[in-house]
Amino acid sequence: MGHEYTDENYFLLKDSEIEKAIMDGAICLAYQRDVLGEKKNQFIQPASLDFIVFKEDKLLNPSPIIHYAIPSLKWYDSQIFLPVPVLRSTFRRKGVYIAGNGLMREQNGEYKFGISNCSNEPIIIQKNERVVQILWFERGGHNYGTGQIVRDARGKSIFAKGDVDKEWIDFHKHKSEPDKIIGRYVKEEGESWNLWDMPCEERISIGGNFGILAHFFDSSYLPYSEYNDWQILGHFISYGNAGWIDPGYGSSSENGLTFSFQKSTREGYRRLKPGDVLGSGLLIEFPEPVSLRYGEERGSNYG
């Protein structure tokens, strides 16, 4: 479903704001009673909403993009929201990617998103498994969302050691990792899929008022000061392998938690050396912390 070009700002909804939007009917779900009831913390994450896609085990054969319906999403107000679907990292580590064109609405009213198995082996997604999490960005005012894109991240505390020292966030290949040639997924004899999961050097420790939209490095820097929110978000989601780091991620550990990147299917062959930039991060800041942080009484996840 297309969205008009706009110079307005976009604000991300956190957990309590997602709940309010559902209660107001701005987001309508098939399993609304569960989401607002005792199973709430299984679906509403610190700043996203998890969705089940398949009711039976699904075999994904290696293929180009195939579009699947999200049956539990019945309707949302497209005049208000820009939904950004993010595939859970469990699947990206195996070579599955989400299409960068977001959600599409078919004539029959179904909302669909595209995923592609870019590996050379079939992958099984189990029934009732939470496959995709949707970030809900509100266009314009503050009816719901309050999380704002941070255009200058300098001095922000998101690492266990040291603050950000530039406008944007860089993540670097771990120094203990050997050189790696990357390209399309090609599994060689004796390799596991986790070898495509590249850990970064930085250890993340963010408070309950920050979240990070991250994607594999695409060899370009986006000057935030020259682009509006629409363009910045488009830059991150168009690559189809953006991951989301929940508010509070790593804050319960003195040394923070590691994060890893999965390569982009658009990335050409090149050598990555220890210390090379692995990915970029777009920082989102909420004026007030989320109700429940990553790992607090909920089935939290990142990416």
C-alpha positions in Angstrom: 0.0 0.0 0.0 1.6 3.3 -1.1 2.2 6.3 1.1 2.3 9.9 -0.2 5.6 11.8 0.0 5.5 14.1 3.0 7.8 16.4 4.9 6.0 15.7 8.2 7.7 13.9 11.1 7.1 10.3 12.0 6.8 9.1 15.6 7.2 5.5 16.8 4.6 4.0 19.1 5.8 2.3 22.3 4.0 -0.5 24.2 1.4 1.6 26.0 0.7 3.7 22.8 0.2 0.6 20.7 -2.3 -0.7 23.3 -4.1 2.6 23.2 -4.3 2.6 19.3 -5.8 -0.9 19.5 -8.3 0.1 22.1 -9.3 3.1 20.0 -9.8 1.0 16.9 -7.0 2.6 14.9 -5.4 -0.8 14.7 -7.8 -3.8 14.5 -6.7 -7.4 15.1 -8.3 -10.8 14.8 -7.0 -11.8 18.2 -7.6 -8.5 19.9 -9.0 -10.1 23.1 -5.7 -12.0 23.5 -3.5 -8.9 22.8 -5.4 -6.8 25.3 -5.8 -9.7 27.8 -3.6 -12.2 29.7 -1.5 -12.9 26.6 -0.7 -9.2 26.0 3.0 -9.5 26.9 3.4 -12.3 24.3 2.5 -9.9 21.5 3.0 -6.3 22.5 6.7 -5.8 22.7 8.5 -2.6 24.1 7.9 -0.8 20.8 6.5 -3.2 18.3 3.6 -5.7 17.8 4.3 -9.4 17.1 2.3 -11.3 14.5 1.6 -15.0 13.8 1.5 -15.7 10.1 1.1 -19.4 9.6 -1.4 -21.7 11.4 0.3 -24.8 10.1 4.0 -25.6 9.7 5.3 -23.8 6.6 8.1 -25.0 4.3 9.9 -22.2 2.6 11.8 -23.4 -0.4 14.6 -21.3 -1.8 12.8 -18.8 -4.0 12.4 -15.1 -5.0 10.0 -13.0 -3.0 6.6 -14.6 -2.1 3.9 -12.6 -0.5 2.0 -14.0 2.5 -1.0 -12.6 4.3 -1.0 -11.6 7.9 -4.5 -13.0 8.8 -4.5 -11.5 12.3 -4.2 -7.9 11.0 -7.6 -6.8 10.0 -7.3 -3.1 9.5 -5.2 0.0 10.4 -5.7 3.7 9.7 -3.4 4.3 6.8 -3.9 8.0 7.1 -2.2 7.9 10.5 0.2 5.0 10.5 3.3 3.8 8.5 3.7 0.2 9.6 7.3 -1.2 9.2 7.4 -5.0 9.3 10.7 -6.5 10.6 11.5 -10.2 10.3 12.7 -11.8 13.5 16.4 -12.5 13.6 15.8 -16.2 14.0 14.9 -16.4 10.4 17.4 -13.9 9.0 20.2 -16.0 10.5 19.0 -18.8 8.3 18.9 -16.7 5.1 15.3 -15.5 5.1 14.7 -11.8 4.2 11.7 -9.6 4.2 10.9 -7.5 1.1 11.6 -3.8 1.5 8.2 -2.7 0.2 6.5 -3.1 3.6 2.8 -4.0 3.9 0.5 -4.2 0.9 -3.3 -4.4 1.0 -5.0 -6.7 -1.5 -8.4 -6.1 -3.0 -9.9 -8.7 -0.7 -8.7 -6.6 2.2 -5.8 -8.9 3.3 -2.5 -7.3 4.3 0.5 -9.0 2.9 4.3 -8.8 3.2 7.0 -10.4 1.1 9.6 -12.8 2.3 12.3 -14.6 0.4 14.4 -17.7 1.3 17.8 -16.7 -0.1 19.6 -19.8 1.2 20.0 -22.9 -0.8 18.0 -25.1 1.6 14.3 -25.3 2.6 13.5 -23.7 5.9 10.6 -24.6 8.1 8.6 -22.0 10.1 6.5 -23.7 12.8 2.8 -23.0 13.2 1.8 -20.2 15.5 5.4 -19.0 15.5 5.7 -15.2 15.8 7.3 -14.5 12.4 7.2 -10.7 12.0 7.1 -7.8 14.3 5.6 -4.5 13.1 6.9 -1.1 14.2 4.1 1.5 14.0 5.2 5.0 13.0 2.5 7.7 13.3 2.5 10.4 10.7 2.4 14.0 12.1 1.0 14.7 15.5 1.1 13.0 18.9 -2.3 11.2 19.0 -0.3 8.1 19.7 3.4 7.9 19.0 6.1 9.8 20.8 9.3 8.1 19.7 11.3 10.5 17.6 14.2 9.9 15.2 17.4 11.2 16.7 19.2 13.2 14.0 22.4 13.7 16.0 23.3 10.7 18.2 26.5 12.3 19.7 26.6 12.0 23.4 23.8 9.4 23.6 24.4 6.5 26.0 23.6 3.3 24.1 26.9 1.4 24.6 28.1 -0.4 27.8 31.4 1.5 27.3 31.4 5.0 25.8 28.8 7.2 24.2 28.1 7.8 20.5 30.7 10.1 19.1 29.1 11.1 15.7 25.7 11.9 14.2 24.9 8.4 13.3 25.6 5.0 14.9 28.2 2.6 13.4 28.6 -1.0 14.5 32.0 -2.7 13.8 32.9 -6.3 13.0 34.3 -8.0 16.1 38.1 -7.9 16.3 38.2 -11.6 17.2 36.3 -12.6 14.0 38.5 -13.6 11.0 38.3 -12.0 7.6 35.1 -13.0 5.7 34.1 -12.9 2.1 30.4 -12.0 1.8 28.1 -12.3 -1.1 24.8 -14.2 -1.6 24.1 -17.1 0.7 26.1 -20.1 -0.5 26.5 -22.8 2.1 29.8 -24.7 1.7 30.5 -28.1 3.1 31.0 -28.0 6.9 29.6 -24.5 7.2 26.6 -23.7 9.5 24.2 -20.9 8.8 25.4 -19.1 11.9 28.6 -18.2 10.1 26.6 -15.7 8.3 25.6 -14.1 11.6 28.3 -11.6 12.2 28.7 -10.2 15.8 29.7 -6.6 16.3 32.4 -5.3 18.6 30.1 -2.9 20.5 28.1 -4.2 23.5 24.7 -2.5 23.7 23.1 -1.1 26.8 20.2 1.2 26.2 17.6 2.6 28.6 13.9 2.2 28.4 13.5 5.4 26.3 15.7 4.3 23.4 15.3 1.8 20.5 17.5 1.2 17.5 16.5 0.3 13.9 19.6 -1.3 12.4 20.6 -2.7 9.1 23.7 -4.3 7.4 26.1 -1.7 6.1 25.3 -0.6 2.5 28.5 1.3 1.8 26.8 4.7 2.1 26.2 7.3 4.8 22.8 9.1 4.9 23.3 12.7 6.0 20.3 13.0 8.4 20.4 16.8 8.4 19.6 16.8 4.7 16.7 14.4 4.7 13.2 14.2 6.3 11.9 11.4 8.4 10.2 9.7 5.4 13.4 9.5 3.5 15.4 8.3 6.5 13.0 5.5 7.3 12.8 4.5 3.6 16.6 4.2 3.6 16.5 1.7 6.4 13.5 -0.4 5.5 14.2 -0.6 1.7 17.0 -3.1 2.2 14.7 -5.7 3.6 17.0 -6.8 6.4 16.5 -4.1 9.0 16.4 -5.4 12.6 15.0 -3.8 15.7 16.7 -3.5 19.1 14.2 -3.1 21.9 14.2 -0.3 24.5 16.1 -1.6 27.5 18.2 -4.1 25.5 21.3 -5.0 27.5 20.6 -2.6 30.4 20.2 -5.4 32.9 23.8 -6.5 32.3 26.9 -4.6 33.5 28.7 -5.3 30.3 25.7 -4.9 28.0 24.7 -7.4 25.3 26.1 -8.2 21.9 24.3 -7.7 18.7 24.9 -9.3 15.3 24.1 -8.5 11.7 23.0 -10.6 8.8 24.2 -9.5 5.4 22.0 -7.9 2.8 20.9 -9.8 -0.3 21.8 -6.7 -2.3 25.3 -6.6 -1.0 28.0 -7.5 -3.6 31.0 -9.7 -2.9 33.6 -8.0 -0.7 36.0 -8.8 2.1 35.1 -7.8 5.7 38.1 -7.5 8.0 38.0 -7.2 11.9 37.1 -3.7 12.8 35.3 -2.9 9.5 31.9 -1.2 9.8 29.2 -3.9 9.8 26.0 -1.9 10.1 24.3 1.4 10.8 21.8 2.2 13.5 18.9 4.7 13.5 18.3 5.8 17.1 14.7 6.4 18.2 14.1 8.3 21.5 11.0 8.4 23.6 10.4 11.2 26.1 9.2 8.7 28.6 10.4 5.1 29.0 8.4 2.2 27.8 6.1 0.4 30.3 8.1 -2.9 30.2 11.7 -3.1 28.9 13.3 -5.8 26.9 13.1 -9.1 28.9 10.8 -7.7 31.6 7.8 -10.1 32.0 7.4 -10.5 28.3 8.6 -12.6 25.4 10.9 -9.8 24.2 13.0 -10.2 21.1 15.3 -8.1 19.0 15.3 -8.0 15.2 
